[in-house]
Amino acid sequence: MSAATEQRRHAPPATPPARLGESSTGPARWVLAAAVWAAVMGASLGLAGVLENFSWFPRAGVVVALTLLPPALLRSRGALAPFAPLGAVAGWLTGLTLMFFPGTALLGFLPTSRTVQAALELGGEASAVIMGTVAPAPAVPSMAFALAAGLGFAAVLIDTIAITLAVPAAGSLGIILILLPAALMTKSGVGTLGFMAAATGFLVLLGCCSWYAPGGKLRPGATTAPSGALVRGAALGGAVVLLMALLPAAIPGFTQGSFPQGARLGGDGGPTRLDPMIALGSNLREQSSRINLSYLSNTNTAQYLRLSTLEDFTGQSWAPSPLPVQLSSELSDLAPAPAPNPVVPRQEIITEVTSRGLDSEWLPAPQYPVEVTDLDGRWLWNPATATLAGQDASTREQSYTVRSEMPRLSPQLLDAARLPPRRELDPIFTTLPNDVPELLGATAQELGGTLPTPYAKAMALQDYLRSDQFSYSLDTPAQEGYDGSGMGVLNDFLERKSGYCVHFSAAMAVMARELGIPSRIAVGYAPGAANLEVAERGGVTLFGYQASGRDAHAWPELYFESLGWVPFEPTPSRGAVPDYAQAESAPAADPQNVPLPEQSTPAPTTAAATPTATTAGASPAPGTGSSPWPGRLALGLPALAVLAVPALVRTGSRRRTLARIRRGGAAGTGDAAAMLAWRELMATAADYGHAGDPARTPALEAAALARRFGPAAPGGLTQLQHAYEEAVFGGAASVQGREDLAAAVESLTARLRSRATLWQRLRAAVAPASLFRR
């Protein structure tokens, strides 16, 4: 018996391998996770021009860190390492829940169905801001959520590509995705700081991935003495970063074309879009003096032109209610519902509108239109809101005529309208969420709680907001972080007493509901400026006016029984206060002397949230956040990108391997053409479902694989087997290139694909098994 045999007999039994693989206690997985975090958050500095401030950065950093924590933990056990991408997705969702929706989650971080609903709502709000706002957008919660979600997704992508798939250079795809919004949607682009931070993060990622393998060990050669290559590489990388940081100063950006630098998704170089769903303040800050529309009217002063109304208040934002079904596209004999009492005197107004730079799916028109002519496209009349919504139609390059009948209101008429709203009035106009801040409710009650009539209460609210205590400012809300129209924003607005039309109109609308008065917000254009145009139409003189982007405006409308919806103007230094809403012209009226009929079915108003009948069977309003497509695109595009990554990586790996087979390898590297060809064949077979076994000899493996090709095994399989055996067992491997072996691999790959089922081909493309096996 030989000594070796005797030694084996007395050797202690081998310890069976751990089921989950050996534990890795080295620093590699944490170094790699930190490198990915640095790359993501460094690149995010390039988003400085996308939002107005960096208030989103801390929460986004936490989301990215929690995204990278689970894959780092899973990589501590070798058998669990392939599941690192799933861990990253779980960490991503957990981080978003913890940072943005803890009140809807179990234990504050485990998502529930309420979390999903809240995320969809916040995502819809972000979609509306993105589609209609010129950068920089306000740093509202919805946009902070969108950025944190995007950066977390980029972290998942980079971690999967650079570490799990071990293709760190391709991790630049995630960094490019982060930089795209700033590069395409801001006038300043990524900026020097953003570019240098992104480039530095990418170089750190490359360096860490070149030193450490995902399993936790230093790569071969990582501990060898420096040869100068590291210094030369660092110098070259630094020079490239410096050069690219200086080039923008000498080379101008893209200022022409279909998508110039600084454009937005809704268009910037073309017609203006005034979307009722967006944060209006950002549009006001960016709108120019370019004329959006002009009109001729028989009035002596410019008019308010309404596009849409916002009446659905969730507590976070205002939105138009969904369009009821079966609306009419007939644009004659229009009448609002409910309409003012016929005894109220009216003034007929003729308005000829020309859209010069406005592209909207809502038609600008004075209040109470009764007829619209010369309008192209299909438009639906909504009597509940007195608005016109286009169905695949737009105001772009339109010229049309609106005939409207405006009630002649007076303080006496309004003061006499003391009946509660009729039962048929949609409860959406009185609904308030349950979390009304104490300051809002207390202020409303203090101002109008003891006043006898709805008109007196409305005047008290308007006079308070127009008083010297408040100031008009577009910048203060954005700078101090209370931009928007939600409950928390309105609370801050009443404390700081500075804001713009969205804050003033939303505050008056909410406090009116607190006092039992139905309310909504109108969005459109404040009275613009007169121009020199004059025209005659049937003996009637029409005077010319125009409205620019700076005239974009929002104002509240309050409902008075028997009089309908009445506009007010609480925003100081903007618009024009109507005669009936001026305090000095509001004497008390004797209701016995004002011809308003009694209400036969009065209904008490309530602030309780109740379902609205008009939304049953409703279809979403055009151009609003109720449309599911922006949200679907926002979720679908990243999903498609994730699905495409394995296919792209596998295709690139196959092409590189075939090129090396044809080119040959260096002696002593183990990269002989025959070895590369055999490994590529085994990888492709695994992609199509072949279960290889490392314990088999090449002959047995070839025999097992031959069964996939049918009764007669192709000659290329035997050729690859013999070439591999000769390279491995026959001594020194040839370093010459082998075109014949590359052709054999391509032929066998085609045969495998042709004999695979549809499911196997789909799995081989989307989730090639060879990428996840080490």
Salt bridges, closest charged atoms under 4 A:
GLU6 OE1 - ARG9 NH1 3.77
GLU6 OE2 - HIS10 NE2 2.30
GLU52 OE2 - ARG285 NE 2.84
ASP159 OD2 - ARG75 NH2 2.76
ASP268 OD2 - LYS187 NZ 3.81
GLU348 OE2 - ARG403 NH1 3.14
GLU352 OE2 - ARG537 NE 2.72
ASP359 OD2 - ARG273 NH1 3.40
GLU371 OE1 - ARG403 NE 3.35
GLU405 OE1 - ARG346 NH1 3.80
GLU405 OE2 - ARG403 NH1 3.66
ASP415 OD2 - ARG418 NH2 3.10
GLU480 OE1 - ARG496 NE 2.65
ASP483 OD2 - ARG285 NH2 2.84
ASP483 OD1 - HIS503 NE2 3.96
ASP492 OD1 - ARG496 NH1 3.72
GLU557 OE2 - ARG306 NE 2.81
GLU557 OE1 - ARG520 NE 2.91
GLU561 OE2 - ARG422 NH2 2.52
GLU569 OE2 - HIS553 NE2 2.88
ASP671 OD2 - ARG660 NH2 2.49
GLU680 OE2 - ARG650 NH2 2.97
GLU680 OE2 - ARG654 NE 3.53
ASP687 OD2 - ARG650 NE 2.80
ASP687 OD2 - ARG654 NH2 3.98
GLU701 OE2 - HIS690 NE2 2.79
GLU701 OE2 - ARG696 NH1 3.19
GLU739 OE1 - ARG662 NE 2.93
ASP740 OD2 - ARG738 NH2 2.90
GLU746 OE2 - ARG662 NH2 3.18
